[in-house]
Amino acid sequence: MPQDAFTLRLNARELNTTLAGGKINKINQPEREEVTFLIYTGKEVLKLTLNTNASDCGAYFTDAVKENPAVAPAFCMLLRKHLLNAEIKEISLVGFERILAFRFFCVSDFSATEKILYAEIMGKYSNLVLTENGVILGALKTTSVGENCKRLIFTGAKYELPEPQDKVDPSDYPALFALLKDPPKQNIADFLFKNVRGIAPVTAENIVKYYGGGIFAKHVYDYLFSNEITACVNERDFFARWEENATLFPSLSAAQAFFYGKRRREKELSALRR
């Protein structure tokens, strides 16, 4: 699936347009790797799903009804403690990484603070991490000091971004221009995927497909940072931009919800046939 930084940037813009200023009414954790928020936007109540399952990871609205456990998991209780009735200030992409930052304004009897929930949409490494002043309050998936891991994710540790890939950040136009001043004549999409941060192979292929001449670096930059969304779904995946033989959806969130819902139903049917 193209849950790359290109897609997530557009996803963040879409979510921010709808949810900024909204209040958190309810928080549930129906599955081990899925958290849902009921959010009152001032006009309606929407259900936002944050999923960290390797095959379904994403952030999108859904109407799906799932049974919640009789006893809320520890991470759900932590989120309720800190975020119930909080106001969503902003939803944005962190740099050009596959991470969404949900900024909340939280008011209690004794304080008013900003807390950030990081939704790391990174396949099998996906996670949700709640922080305050850069310090981790809790995470859906934690590590321990004794583990052989590159990042420490546990309560009280400083939140640090994943170590960046040795690739060019496309938001740095001079660096992007230098990289693409003399691109290879063949396998250009593969070259982009291997050398430009935050893009999936299919995104790289589409960048090349829609190149019509001119300065190639400018085309790449304009493609990646255009705010155009033409959400659609085909048999393989969901997309932020138009794909051939695909069905259009009114939003990227709707495309994700349809695609993931369809895939779950197919898995359930397949399991029943065994």
ChimeraX commands (.cxc) that place a marker at each C-alpha (Angstrom):
marker #1 position 0.00,0.00,0.00 radius 0.5
marker #1 position 1.29,3.51,-0.69 radius 0.5
marker #1 position 1.29,4.68,2.94 radius 0.5
marker #1 position 4.34,6.77,2.17 radius 0.5
marker #1 position 5.05,10.32,3.31 radius 0.5
marker #1 position 3.57,11.64,0.05 radius 0.5
marker #1 position 0.19,10.03,0.81 radius 0.5
marker #1 position 0.30,10.76,4.54 radius 0.5
marker #1 position 0.95,14.47,3.98 radius 0.5
marker #1 position -2.28,14.69,2.01 radius 0.5
marker #1 position -4.03,12.52,4.58 radius 0.5
marker #1 position -2.91,14.89,7.34 radius 0.5
marker #1 position -4.21,17.95,5.45 radius 0.5
marker #1 position -7.55,16.27,4.93 radius 0.5
marker #1 position -7.88,15.23,8.59 radius 0.5
marker #1 position -6.77,18.66,9.82 radius 0.5
marker #1 position -9.35,20.44,7.67 radius 0.5
marker #1 position -12.10,18.33,9.21 radius 0.5
marker #1 position -10.94,17.91,12.81 radius 0.5
marker #1 position -9.02,21.04,13.87 radius 0.5
marker #1 position -10.97,22.60,16.74 radius 0.5
marker #1 position -12.82,19.36,17.47 radius 0.5
marker #1 position -13.18,17.86,20.96 radius 0.5
marker #1 position -12.47,14.26,22.00 radius 0.5
marker #1 position -15.70,12.73,23.34 radius 0.5
marker #1 position -14.76,9.07,23.67 radius 0.5
marker #1 position -11.73,6.80,23.23 radius 0.5
marker #1 position -11.82,3.03,22.71 radius 0.5
marker #1 position -9.40,0.27,21.79 radius 0.5
marker #1 position -11.47,-2.47,20.14 radius 0.5
marker #1 position -8.40,-4.38,18.97 radius 0.5
marker #1 position -4.84,-4.72,20.23 radius 0.5
marker #1 position -3.43,-2.51,17.47 radius 0.5
marker #1 position -6.38,-0.20,16.86 radius 0.5
marker #1 position -7.60,2.88,18.73 radius 0.5
marker #1 position -10.74,4.85,17.90 radius 0.5
marker #1 position -11.71,8.40,18.84 radius 0.5
marker #1 position -15.21,9.87,18.77 radius 0.5
marker #1 position -14.69,13.54,17.94 radius 0.5
marker #1 position -17.26,16.33,18.02 radius 0.5
marker #1 position -16.32,18.83,15.31 radius 0.5
marker #1 position -18.93,21.43,16.24 radius 0.5
marker #1 position -21.19,20.13,13.47 radius 0.5
marker #1 position -21.14,16.35,13.83 radius 0.5
marker #1 position -19.54,13.44,15.65 radius 0.5
marker #1 position -16.95,11.52,13.64 radius 0.5
marker #1 position -15.18,8.26,14.42 radius 0.5
marker #1 position -11.46,8.36,13.73 radius 0.5
marker #1 position -9.53,5.09,13.56 radius 0.5
marker #1 position -5.79,4.93,14.18 radius 0.5
marker #1 position -4.61,1.47,13.14 radius 0.5
marker #1 position -1.06,0.19,13.67 radius 0.5
marker #1 position -1.53,-3.31,12.27 radius 0.5
marker #1 position 1.16,-4.05,9.68 radius 0.5
marker #1 position -1.36,-4.78,6.92 radius 0.5
marker #1 position -3.99,-2.16,7.84 radius 0.5
marker #1 position -2.01,0.75,9.25 radius 0.5
marker #1 position -3.51,4.17,8.69 radius 0.5
marker #1 position -5.59,7.05,10.04 radius 0.5
marker #1 position -9.09,7.40,8.65 radius 0.5
marker #1 position -12.78,7.87,9.47 radius 0.5
marker #1 position -15.02,4.83,9.71 radius 0.5
marker #1 position -18.57,3.86,10.64 radius 0.5
marker #1 position -17.60,0.27,11.42 radius 0.5
marker #1 position -19.01,-1.02,14.71 radius 0.5
marker #1 position -16.69,-3.20,16.78 radius 0.5
marker #1 position -17.17,-4.68,20.23 radius 0.5
marker #1 position -14.91,-3.15,22.85 radius 0.5
marker #1 position -13.32,-5.28,25.59 radius 0.5
marker #1 position -15.07,-5.32,28.97 radius 0.5
marker #1 position -11.90,-3.94,30.57 radius 0.5
marker #1 position -10.11,-1.23,28.60 radius 0.5
marker #1 position -6.44,-1.96,27.80 radius 0.5
marker #1 position -3.79,0.05,29.65 radius 0.5
marker #1 position -2.95,2.27,26.66 radius 0.5
marker #1 position -6.62,3.10,26.14 radius 0.5
marker #1 position -6.91,4.10,29.79 radius 0.5
marker #1 position -3.82,6.30,29.42 radius 0.5
marker #1 position -5.32,8.07,26.41 radius 0.5
marker #1 position -8.60,8.59,28.26 radius 0.5
marker #1 position -6.75,10.07,31.23 radius 0.5
marker #1 position -4.88,12.60,29.12 radius 0.5
marker #1 position -7.04,13.28,26.06 radius 0.5
marker #1 position -10.73,13.03,26.95 radius 0.5
marker #1 position -12.34,16.45,26.29 radius 0.5
marker #1 position -9.08,17.71,24.76 radius 0.5
marker #1 position -9.23,20.00,21.75 radius 0.5
marker #1 position -7.46,19.04,18.53 radius 0.5
marker #1 position -5.22,21.96,17.61 radius 0.5
marker #1 position -3.55,20.58,14.50 radius 0.5
marker #1 position -2.82,17.42,12.56 radius 0.5
marker #1 position 0.32,17.48,10.45 radius 0.5
marker #1 position 3.03,15.37,8.90 radius 0.5
marker #1 position 6.33,15.31,10.77 radius 0.5
marker #1 position 8.99,16.46,8.32 radius 0.5
marker #1 position 8.70,14.14,5.34 radius 0.5
marker #1 position 8.50,11.03,7.52 radius 0.5
marker #1 position 5.67,8.51,7.76 radius 0.5
marker #1 position 4.50,10.04,11.01 radius 0.5
marker #1 position 1.36,12.07,11.79 radius 0.5
marker #1 position 1.41,14.46,14.75 radius 0.5
marker #1 position -1.93,15.05,16.49 radius 0.5
marker #1 position -1.56,18.15,18.69 radius 0.5
marker #1 position -4.03,18.51,21.56 radius 0.5
marker #1 position -4.82,21.35,23.93 radius 0.5
marker #1 position -5.56,19.70,27.28 radius 0.5
marker #1 position -7.11,21.50,30.25 radius 0.5
marker #1 position -7.40,20.06,33.76 radius 0.5
marker #1 position -8.25,21.57,37.16 radius 0.5
marker #1 position -4.61,22.45,37.66 radius 0.5
marker #1 position -3.01,23.00,34.25 radius 0.5
marker #1 position -3.37,23.69,30.54 radius 0.5
marker #1 position -0.86,21.85,28.37 radius 0.5
marker #1 position -0.15,20.69,24.83 radius 0.5
marker #1 position 0.20,16.98,24.27 radius 0.5
marker #1 position 1.14,15.29,21.02 radius 0.5
marker #1 position 0.05,11.87,19.87 radius 0.5
marker #1 position 2.42,10.57,17.20 radius 0.5
marker #1 position 0.88,8.05,14.81 radius 0.5
marker #1 position 3.81,6.29,13.20 radius 0.5
marker #1 position 2.40,4.68,10.05 radius 0.5
marker #1 position 5.33,2.48,9.15 radius 0.5
marker #1 position 4.10,-1.01,8.30 radius 0.5
marker #1 position 5.17,-3.57,10.91 radius 0.5
marker #1 position 6.90,-0.79,12.86 radius 0.5
marker #1 position 3.70,1.27,13.21 radius 0.5
marker #1 position 3.01,2.68,16.66 radius 0.5
marker #1 position 1.12,5.30,18.67 radius 0.5
marker #1 position 3.15,7.38,21.11 radius 0.5
marker #1 position 1.71,10.03,23.45 radius 0.5
marker #1 position 4.09,12.78,24.57 radius 0.5
marker #1 position 4.23,15.97,26.60 radius 0.5
marker #1 position 7.14,18.42,26.28 radius 0.5
marker #1 position 9.01,15.86,24.22 radius 0.5
marker #1 position 8.76,13.13,26.89 radius 0.5
marker #1 position 6.86,9.89,26.33 radius 0.5
marker #1 position 3.78,9.48,28.53 radius 0.5
marker #1 position 3.00,6.07,27.06 radius 0.5
marker #1 position 2.98,4.07,23.84 radius 0.5
marker #1 position 0.90,1.33,22.29 radius 0.5
marker #1 position 4.05,-0.72,21.64 radius 0.5
marker #1 position 6.97,-0.24,24.00 radius 0.5
marker #1 position 10.56,-1.36,24.21 radius 0.5
marker #1 position 12.73,-1.97,27.25 radius 0.5
marker #1 position 16.20,-0.76,28.13 radius 0.5
marker #1 position 17.56,-4.28,27.80 radius 0.5
marker #1 position 16.30,-4.79,24.26 radius 0.5
marker #1 position 18.67,-4.51,21.33 radius 0.5
marker #1 position 16.80,-1.74,19.51 radius 0.5
marker #1 position 17.70,1.56,17.90 radius 0.5
marker #1 position 14.92,3.55,19.62 radius 0.5
marker #1 position 13.80,3.41,23.23 radius 0.5
marker #1 position 10.02,3.71,23.49 radius 0.5
marker #1 position 8.88,3.69,27.11 radius 0.5
marker #1 position 7.32,6.03,29.66 radius 0.5
marker #1 position 9.68,8.78,30.73 radius 0.5
marker #1 position 12.05,8.48,27.78 radius 0.5
marker #1 position 12.63,11.35,25.38 radius 0.5
marker #1 position 10.68,10.92,22.16 radius 0.5
marker #1 position 13.02,10.71,19.21 radius 0.5
marker #1 position 12.19,10.27,15.56 radius 0.5
marker #1 position 13.34,7.12,13.78 radius 0.5
marker #1 position 16.84,7.38,12.39 radius 0.5
marker #1 position 16.47,9.04,8.95 radius 0.5
marker #1 position 17.19,7.04,5.82 radius 0.5
marker #1 position 20.26,7.96,3.81 radius 0.5
marker #1 position 18.11,9.64,1.19 radius 0.5
marker #1 position 17.42,13.19,0.02 radius 0.5
marker #1 position 14.58,15.02,1.77 radius 0.5
marker #1 position 12.43,16.24,-1.16 radius 0.5
marker #1 position 11.38,19.35,0.78 radius 0.5
marker #1 position 15.03,20.47,0.49 radius 0.5
marker #1 position 14.78,21.68,-3.10 radius 0.5
marker #1 position 18.49,22.54,-3.60 radius 0.5
marker #1 position 19.43,19.00,-2.50 radius 0.5
marker #1 position 16.72,17.51,-4.69 radius 0.5
marker #1 position 17.90,19.58,-7.65 radius 0.5
marker #1 position 21.49,18.45,-7.13 radius 0.5
marker #1 position 20.40,14.80,-7.02 radius 0.5
marker #1 position 18.27,15.05,-10.16 radius 0.5
marker #1 position 20.38,17.45,-12.21 radius 0.5
marker #1 position 21.58,14.54,-14.33 radius 0.5
marker #1 position 19.19,11.61,-13.63 radius 0.5
marker #1 position 19.83,8.18,-15.13 radius 0.5
marker #1 position 18.40,7.46,-18.57 radius 0.5
marker #1 position 16.84,4.18,-17.47 radius 0.5
marker #1 position 15.06,2.91,-14.33 radius 0.5
marker #1 position 14.36,6.48,-13.21 radius 0.5
marker #1 position 11.49,5.41,-10.92 radius 0.5
marker #1 position 13.76,2.94,-9.15 radius 0.5
marker #1 position 16.40,5.67,-8.80 radius 0.5
marker #1 position 13.82,7.99,-7.21 radius 0.5
marker #1 position 12.62,5.32,-4.78 radius 0.5
marker #1 position 16.15,4.47,-3.68 radius 0.5
marker #1 position 17.37,8.07,-3.35 radius 0.5
marker #1 position 14.40,10.26,-2.36 radius 0.5
marker #1 position 12.98,9.97,1.13 radius 0.5
marker #1 position 9.36,9.18,1.87 radius 0.5
marker #1 position 8.05,7.79,-1.43 radius 0.5
marker #1 position 6.80,4.32,-2.26 radius 0.5
marker #1 position 7.65,2.58,-5.56 radius 0.5
marker #1 position 4.20,3.30,-6.99 radius 0.5
marker #1 position 4.60,7.01,-6.20 radius 0.5
marker #1 position 7.98,7.05,-7.93 radius 0.5
marker #1 position 6.45,5.32,-10.96 radius 0.5
marker #1 position 3.66,7.90,-11.18 radius 0.5
marker #1 position 6.10,10.79,-10.89 radius 0.5
marker #1 position 7.95,9.47,-13.92 radius 0.5
marker #1 position 4.75,8.62,-15.81 radius 0.5
marker #1 position 3.42,12.18,-15.54 radius 0.5
marker #1 position 6.68,13.94,-16.38 radius 0.5
marker #1 position 6.09,16.17,-19.39 radius 0.5
marker #1 position 9.48,17.78,-19.77 radius 0.5
marker #1 position 11.31,20.68,-18.17 radius 0.5
marker #1 position 13.38,20.64,-15.00 radius 0.5
marker #1 position 12.90,17.15,-13.59 radius 0.5
marker #1 position 13.58,18.16,-9.97 radius 0.5
marker #1 position 10.86,20.81,-10.17 radius 0.5
marker #1 position 8.42,18.23,-11.55 radius 0.5
marker #1 position 9.24,15.86,-8.67 radius 0.5
marker #1 position 8.87,18.63,-6.09 radius 0.5
marker #1 position 5.61,19.93,-7.56 radius 0.5
marker #1 position 4.15,16.42,-7.74 radius 0.5
marker #1 position 5.02,15.59,-4.14 radius 0.5
marker #1 position 3.90,18.89,-2.62 radius 0.5
marker #1 position 0.81,19.65,-4.68 radius 0.5
marker #1 position -2.34,19.57,-2.54 radius 0.5
marker #1 position -4.38,17.86,-5.25 radius 0.5
marker #1 position -6.28,14.79,-4.02 radius 0.5
marker #1 position -8.09,12.44,-6.36 radius 0.5
marker #1 position -8.75,9.55,-4.00 radius 0.5
marker #1 position -9.44,6.20,-5.60 radius 0.5
marker #1 position -9.28,2.43,-5.07 radius 0.5
marker #1 position -8.45,-0.38,-7.46 radius 0.5
marker #1 position -7.99,-4.11,-6.93 radius 0.5
marker #1 position -4.47,-3.61,-5.54 radius 0.5
marker #1 position -4.61,-0.58,-3.27 radius 0.5
marker #1 position -5.95,2.89,-2.44 radius 0.5
marker #1 position -4.34,6.02,-3.85 radius 0.5
marker #1 position -4.24,9.77,-3.26 radius 0.5
marker #1 position -4.03,10.47,-7.00 radius 0.5
marker #1 position -5.92,9.03,-9.92 radius 0.5
marker #1 position -5.03,5.52,-11.09 radius 0.5
marker #1 position -6.31,3.74,-14.18 radius 0.5
marker #1 position -9.18,1.28,-13.69 radius 0.5
marker #1 position -9.88,2.70,-10.25 radius 0.5
marker #1 position -13.06,3.80,-8.47 radius 0.5
marker #1 position -13.17,7.41,-7.27 radius 0.5
marker #1 position -13.95,8.27,-3.63 radius 0.5
marker #1 position -14.91,11.63,-2.10 radius 0.5
marker #1 position -11.90,11.61,0.25 radius 0.5
marker #1 position -8.68,9.79,0.96 radius 0.5
marker #1 position -10.14,8.71,4.29 radius 0.5
marker #1 position -13.14,7.13,2.57 radius 0.5
marker #1 position -10.86,5.33,0.14 radius 0.5
marker #1 position -8.82,3.85,2.98 radius 0.5
marker #1 position -11.87,2.79,4.98 radius 0.5
marker #1 position -13.38,1.05,1.94 radius 0.5
marker #1 position -10.13,-0.67,0.96 radius 0.5
marker #1 position -9.27,-1.93,4.43 radius 0.5
marker #1 position -12.86,-2.96,5.15 radius 0.5
marker #1 position -13.02,-4.94,1.91 radius 0.5
marker #1 position -9.73,-6.68,2.65 radius 0.5
marker #1 position -10.81,-7.62,6.17 radius 0.5
marker #1 position -14.05,-9.12,4.87 radius 0.5
marker #1 position -12.11,-11.13,2.30 radius 0.5
marker #1 position -9.79,-12.46,5.02 radius 0.5
marker #1 position -12.75,-13.42,7.21 radius 0.5
marker #1 position -14.42,-15.28,4.33 radius 0.5
marker #1 position -11.18,-17.03,3.48 radius 0.5
marker #1 position -10.78,-18.14,7.11 radius 0.5
marker #1 position -14.34,-19.51,7.18 radius 0.5
marker #1 position -13.70,-21.64,4.09 radius 0.5
marker #1 position -10.75,-23.43,5.69 radius 0.5
marker link #1:1,2 radius 0.2
marker link #1:2,3 radius 0.2
marker link #1:3,4 radius 0.2
marker link #1:4,5 radius 0.2
marker link #1:5,6 radius 0.2
marker link #1:6,7 radius 0.2
marker link #1:7,8 radius 0.2
marker link #1:8,9 radius 0.2
marker link #1:9,10 radius 0.2
marker link #1:10,11 radius 0.2
marker link #1:11,12 radius 0.2
marker link #1:12,13 radius 0.2
marker link #1:13,14 radius 0.2
marker link #1:14,15 radius 0.2
marker link #1:15,16 radius 0.2
marker link #1:16,17 radius 0.2
marker link #1:17,18 radius 0.2
marker link #1:18,19 radius 0.2
marker link #1:19,20 radius 0.2
marker link #1:20,21 radius 0.2
marker link #1:21,22 radius 0.2
marker link #1:22,23 radius 0.2
marker link #1:23,24 radius 0.2
marker link #1:24,25 radius 0.2
marker link #1:25,26 radius 0.2
marker link #1:26,27 radius 0.2
marker link #1:27,28 radius 0.2
marker link #1:28,29 radius 0.2
marker link #1:29,30 radius 0.2
marker link #1:30,31 radius 0.2
marker link #1:31,32 radius 0.2
marker link #1:32,33 radius 0.2
marker link #1:33,34 radius 0.2
marker link #1:34,35 radius 0.2
marker link #1:35,36 radius 0.2
marker link #1:36,37 radius 0.2
marker link #1:37,38 radius 0.2
marker link #1:38,39 radius 0.2
marker link #1:39,40 radius 0.2
marker link #1:40,41 radius 0.2
marker link #1:41,42 radius 0.2
marker link #1:42,43 radius 0.2
marker link #1:43,44 radius 0.2
marker link #1:44,45 radius 0.2
marker link #1:45,46 radius 0.2
marker link #1:46,47 radius 0.2
marker link #1:47,48 radius 0.2
marker link #1:48,49 radius 0.2
marker link #1:49,50 radius 0.2
marker link #1:50,51 radius 0.2
marker link #1:51,52 radius 0.2
marker link #1:52,53 radius 0.2
marker link #1:53,54 radius 0.2
marker link #1:54,55 radius 0.2
marker link #1:55,56 radius 0.2
marker link #1:56,57 radius 0.2
marker link #1:57,58 radius 0.2
marker link #1:58,59 radius 0.2
marker link #1:59,60 radius 0.2
marker link #1:60,61 radius 0.2
marker link #1:61,62 radius 0.2
marker link #1:62,63 radius 0.2
marker link #1:63,64 radius 0.2
marker link #1:64,65 radius 0.2
marker link #1:65,66 radius 0.2
marker link #1:66,67 radius 0.2
marker link #1:67,68 radius 0.2
marker link #1:68,69 radius 0.2
marker link #1:69,70 radius 0.2
marker link #1:70,71 radius 0.2
marker link #1:71,72 radius 0.2
marker link #1:72,73 radius 0.2
marker link #1:73,74 radius 0.2
marker link #1:74,75 radius 0.2
marker link #1:75,76 radius 0.2
marker link #1:76,77 radius 0.2
marker link #1:77,78 radius 0.2
marker link #1:78,79 radius 0.2
marker link #1:79,80 radius 0.2
marker link #1:80,81 radius 0.2
marker link #1:81,82 radius 0.2
marker link #1:82,83 radius 0.2
marker link #1:83,84 radius 0.2
marker link #1:84,85 radius 0.2
marker link #1:85,86 radius 0.2
marker link #1:86,87 radius 0.2
marker link #1:87,88 radius 0.2
marker link #1:88,89 radius 0.2
marker link #1:89,90 radius 0.2
marker link #1:90,91 radius 0.2
marker link #1:91,92 radius 0.2
marker link #1:92,93 radius 0.2
marker link #1:93,94 radius 0.2
marker link #1:94,95 radius 0.2
marker link #1:95,96 radius 0.2
marker link #1:96,97 radius 0.2
marker link #1:97,98 radius 0.2
marker link #1:98,99 radius 0.2
marker link #1:99,100 radius 0.2
marker link #1:100,101 radius 0.2
marker link #1:101,102 radius 0.2
marker link #1:102,103 radius 0.2
marker link #1:103,104 radius 0.2
marker link #1:104,105 radius 0.2
marker link #1:105,106 radius 0.2
marker link #1:106,107 radius 0.2
marker link #1:107,108 radius 0.2
marker link #1:108,109 radius 0.2
marker link #1:109,110 radius 0.2
marker link #1:110,111 radius 0.2
marker link #1:111,112 radius 0.2
marker link #1:112,113 radius 0.2
marker link #1:113,114 radius 0.2
marker link #1:114,115 radius 0.2
marker link #1:115,116 radius 0.2
marker link #1:116,117 radius 0.2
marker link #1:117,118 radius 0.2
marker link #1:118,119 radius 0.2
marker link #1:119,120 radius 0.2
marker link #1:120,121 radius 0.2
marker link #1:121,122 radius 0.2
marker link #1:122,123 radius 0.2
marker link #1:123,124 radius 0.2
marker link #1:124,125 radius 0.2
marker link #1:125,126 radius 0.2
marker link #1:126,127 radius 0.2
marker link #1:127,128 radius 0.2
marker link #1:128,129 radius 0.2
marker link #1:129,130 radius 0.2
marker link #1:130,131 radius 0.2
marker link #1:131,132 radius 0.2
marker link #1:132,133 radius 0.2
marker link #1:133,134 radius 0.2
marker link #1:134,135 radius 0.2
marker link #1:135,136 radius 0.2
marker link #1:136,137 radius 0.2
marker link #1:137,138 radius 0.2
marker link #1:138,139 radius 0.2
marker link #1:139,140 radius 0.2
marker link #1:140,141 radius 0.2
marker link #1:141,142 radius 0.2
marker link #1:142,143 radius 0.2
marker link #1:143,144 radius 0.2
marker link #1:144,145 radius 0.2
marker link #1:145,146 radius 0.2
marker link #1:146,147 radius 0.2
marker link #1:147,148 radius 0.2
marker link #1:148,149 radius 0.2
marker link #1:149,150 radius 0.2
marker link #1:150,151 radius 0.2
marker link #1:151,152 radius 0.2
marker link #1:152,153 radius 0.2
marker link #1:153,154 radius 0.2
marker link #1:154,155 radius 0.2
marker link #1:155,156 radius 0.2
marker link #1:156,157 radius 0.2
marker link #1:157,158 radius 0.2
marker link #1:158,159 radius 0.2
marker link #1:159,160 radius 0.2
marker link #1:160,161 radius 0.2
marker link #1:161,162 radius 0.2
marker link #1:162,163 radius 0.2
marker link #1:163,164 radius 0.2
marker link #1:164,165 radius 0.2
marker link #1:165,166 radius 0.2
marker link #1:166,167 radius 0.2
marker link #1:167,168 radius 0.2
marker link #1:168,169 radius 0.2
marker link #1:169,170 radius 0.2
marker link #1:170,171 radius 0.2
marker link #1:171,172 radius 0.2
marker link #1:172,173 radius 0.2
marker link #1:173,174 radius 0.2
marker link #1:174,175 radius 0.2
marker link #1:175,176 radius 0.2
marker link #1:176,177 radius 0.2
marker link #1:177,178 radius 0.2
marker link #1:178,179 radius 0.2
marker link #1:179,180 radius 0.2
marker link #1:180,181 radius 0.2
marker link #1:181,182 radius 0.2
marker link #1:182,183 radius 0.2
marker link #1:183,184 radius 0.2
marker link #1:184,185 radius 0.2
marker link #1:185,186 radius 0.2
marker link #1:186,187 radius 0.2
marker link #1:187,188 radius 0.2
marker link #1:188,189 radius 0.2
marker link #1:189,190 radius 0.2
marker link #1:190,191 radius 0.2
marker link #1:191,192 radius 0.2
marker link #1:192,193 radius 0.2
marker link #1:193,194 radius 0.2
marker link #1:194,195 radius 0.2
marker link #1:195,196 radius 0.2
marker link #1:196,197 radius 0.2
marker link #1:197,198 radius 0.2
marker link #1:198,199 radius 0.2
marker link #1:199,200 radius 0.2
marker link #1:200,201 radius 0.2
marker link #1:201,202 radius 0.2
marker link #1:202,203 radius 0.2
marker link #1:203,204 radius 0.2
marker link #1:204,205 radius 0.2
marker link #1:205,206 radius 0.2
marker link #1:206,207 radius 0.2
marker link #1:207,208 radius 0.2
marker link #1:208,209 radius 0.2
marker link #1:209,210 radius 0.2
marker link #1:210,211 radius 0.2
marker link #1:211,212 radius 0.2
marker link #1:212,213 radius 0.2
marker link #1:213,214 radius 0.2
marker link #1:214,215 radius 0.2
marker link #1:215,216 radius 0.2
marker link #1:216,217 radius 0.2
marker link #1:217,218 radius 0.2
marker link #1:218,219 radius 0.2
marker link #1:219,220 radius 0.2
marker link #1:220,221 radius 0.2
marker link #1:221,222 radius 0.2
marker link #1:222,223 radius 0.2
marker link #1:223,224 radius 0.2
marker link #1:224,225 radius 0.2
marker link #1:225,226 radius 0.2
marker link #1:226,227 radius 0.2
marker link #1:227,228 radius 0.2
marker link #1:228,229 radius 0.2
marker link #1:229,230 radius 0.2
marker link #1:230,231 radius 0.2
marker link #1:231,232 radius 0.2
marker link #1:232,233 radius 0.2
marker link #1:233,234 radius 0.2
marker link #1:234,235 radius 0.2
marker link #1:235,236 radius 0.2
marker link #1:236,237 radius 0.2
marker link #1:237,238 radius 0.2
marker link #1:238,239 radius 0.2
marker link #1:239,240 radius 0.2
marker link #1:240,241 radius 0.2
marker link #1:241,242 radius 0.2
marker link #1:242,243 radius 0.2
marker link #1:243,244 radius 0.2
marker link #1:244,245 radius 0.2
marker link #1:245,246 radius 0.2
marker link #1:246,247 radius 0.2
marker link #1:247,248 radius 0.2
marker link #1:248,249 radius 0.2
marker link #1:249,250 radius 0.2
marker link #1:250,251 radius 0.2
marker link #1:251,252 radius 0.2
marker link #1:252,253 radius 0.2
marker link #1:253,254 radius 0.2
marker link #1:254,255 radius 0.2
marker link #1:255,256 radius 0.2
marker link #1:256,257 radius 0.2
marker link #1:257,258 radius 0.2
marker link #1:258,259 radius 0.2
marker link #1:259,260 radius 0.2
marker link #1:260,261 radius 0.2
marker link #1:261,262 radius 0.2
marker link #1:262,263 radius 0.2
marker link #1:263,264 radius 0.2
marker link #1:264,265 radius 0.2
marker link #1:265,266 radius 0.2
marker link #1:266,267 radius 0.2
marker link #1:267,268 radius 0.2
marker link #1:268,269 radius 0.2
marker link #1:269,270 radius 0.2
marker link #1:270,271 radius 0.2
marker link #1:271,272 radius 0.2
marker link #1:272,273 radius 0.2
marker link #1:273,274 radius 0.2
view
